[in-house]
């Protein structure tokens, strides 16, 4: 029985994660297969390759390079899966205001009914719903424009808690107002506060006041 040489085995281990990524990509994109169940298994493989690579490094084995490479490759695949399933719906919204609006900190919006209020933010702003997590209370819905941005968190209204008006930020107040109006959202006039900051107000699907503020 022919056993592959050490360099060949290293090459096979090095390429395996990238071949795996290609297969997973084809399955998810063209086969409609959900890959979320694979995440825990890939996490196990990630730590296994890390452990074997560490053992090889300590014992000065040649094959440790292959497992370090495998660890890097599996990390890339797992990172891709985490990004792909960051949101409840993997399909990107047809339109989004992410190019004109930003959320500069986690922002809470008190609503009457979280489940019926959230579709308005998804449809009108192009925000995307995040899966439930330990960081967010179970009766809330967390929404983001994209990965790496701060969330808008819809929570049930509580009369005992006073919350400030939720604020979105923009670098071009006129452009933001124009985009919102084009998407069928009625806005108030552009105003200017005592510090010279321009802003305007609008109402969400429940009639809650939101503010868009210009920053430079």
Secondary structure, 3 states (H helix, E strand, C coil): CCCCCHHHHHHHHHHHHHHHHHHHHHHHHHCCCCCCCHHHHHHHHHHHHHHHHHHHHHCCCCCHHHHHHHHHHHHHHHHHHHHHCCECCCCCCCCCCCCCCECCCCEEEEECCHHHHHHHHHHHHCCEEECCCCCCCCCCEEEECCCCCCCEEEEECCCCCCCCCEEEEECCHHHHHHHHHHCCCCECCCEECCCCCEEEEEECCCCCEEEEEECC
